Amino acid sequence: MLWALPQKRAEIVRLHASSELTILKVVWAPGMSFGPHDHRMWAAIGTYSGGEDNSFFRRDGDTLATSGGKSLRAGDVVLLGADAIHAVTNPTSEFAGAIHIYGGDFFATSRSEWRGAPYREQPYDVDYVLNYFEEANRALSAT
């Protein structure tokens, strides 16, 4: 069945989107990382290839403090509450494929991401994220 959800490139693919529910196919390139961000809605993430290491954070004044983590491998699932803040890394040498299910409209909901050192909150930029995935593909093609 994995042929139905191929993981040959880093990408975010909308499988379903409505105001109540968003379902995405997310594929992380080998070694790819993305910094802290929130969703402001519950999420269920189920991996079907590779791995996702999630680092969790909590607000600490104007920045973030680490508050644990969870490693996912093929067949694992993590449930995130609406207030979760996490960063994701694919620590494996293969593409990490996962289905992400969100309890709302993932693309229309205002969210935050944190960048810099120390982390500083800013609006989540969907175009930046999609470009980041394409940059990962270009970097893989160059090697």
N, C-alpha and C positions, 0 to 999 in steps of 0.2 A: 504493500500500500504506500510505501514511501515514494514511489514513482509519482504519486498524485501531489506530493509536496516536495519537489526536488530542492536540494540545498547545494546549488552549484555556484551561487554568488551571494554576496551580502545584499539583503533587501528587506523592505517592509512592504507587504502586499495586503491590501484590504480584501478580506473574504466576505465580510458583512459589516455594514455601518448603518446605525440608526441612532435616534436620540436615547434609546434604552440600552443598546448593546453594540459593541464593536468587537469583531473577530479579525485578528491579523495573523498572517504567517510572517514570522520574523526570523531571518537568518543572519547570524553573526559570522564574519570571516574569522579564520584562525588568528588568534592573538588579539582580536579587536576588543576595545574597551570603550565604554561610554560613561561619563561622569554622573554625579548625583542628579536625580530628577524626581519629581512626584507625578502622580496621575490624577489625584483628587477624586478618585472613584475606586471601587474595589477592582481587583484584577486576579485572574487565575492564569498561571503560565505553566504549560506542559511541554517538556522537551522531547523530541523524537530523534535527535542525533547530536553528537558533539557534547558540549557542556556550557553551562552558564554559571559563573560564580557571581552571586549577588552580595554586595556589601550594603548594609543598612545603616541609616543615619537618623539622627534626631536633631531638631533645631537647638541651637545653643547660642542665644543672643542673636547677633547678626551673621553667624556662621553655622556650621554643622559639626556635630560630634559623632564619631562612629558608635554604632550600637548593635554589632553582631553581623552575621552573614549566613548564607546558605549556598552550598554547592549543589547544582543540579546536573544530572547526567541523563542520557536517553531513558525515558520512562518515568522520570521524576516530575513532580508538580509542586509549585509553591503558590500559596494564597496570600495576597497582599491586601491590607485594609486601605480604606480611602485616604488615610493620613500617612501612608508609607512613603519614605524617601529612600531610593536605592540607586546604586551604580552597578553596571554589568560588565563583566569581562568574560570572553571566551578563552579559557586557558589551554584549550586543546589545539592540536595541529589539523583538525578537520572543521568543516563548516558546522555550526551549531544551529539546528533548526528547532523552532518552537512555535506552538500556537499560543497566542496571547488573547485572552478574553477579558474585556473591560465592561464594567457596569455603567455605561454611558457612551456619549459620543466622544471618542478619543481625540478626534481632530478639531472639534468645535469647543472643547472645554479649555479654558485658560489654565495653564499650569506653570510651574517654575522649574528651572534648572540652576545648578550652582557650578560656577567656574572660578578658577584662580586659586591662589594660596595666600591667605586663607580663602575658603570658599565664599563666594558672594552670590546672593540670589538675584536672578534675572528672569524675565519672561521666557518660557519654553519656546524655542524657535523650530517649528516643524521643517522649514526649508533647510536650516542648518543641519538638522539630523539626517534628512534624506541625502543631502550633499555629502555628509560624513560617510554614509554607507557607500556612495558611489566612489569616494576617495579611497576607501578600503579596497574596492574592486580594482581601481586603477593601480594601486600599490601592488596587489597580487599579480596583476597582468605584467607588471614591470619586472617581476622576479622570475 
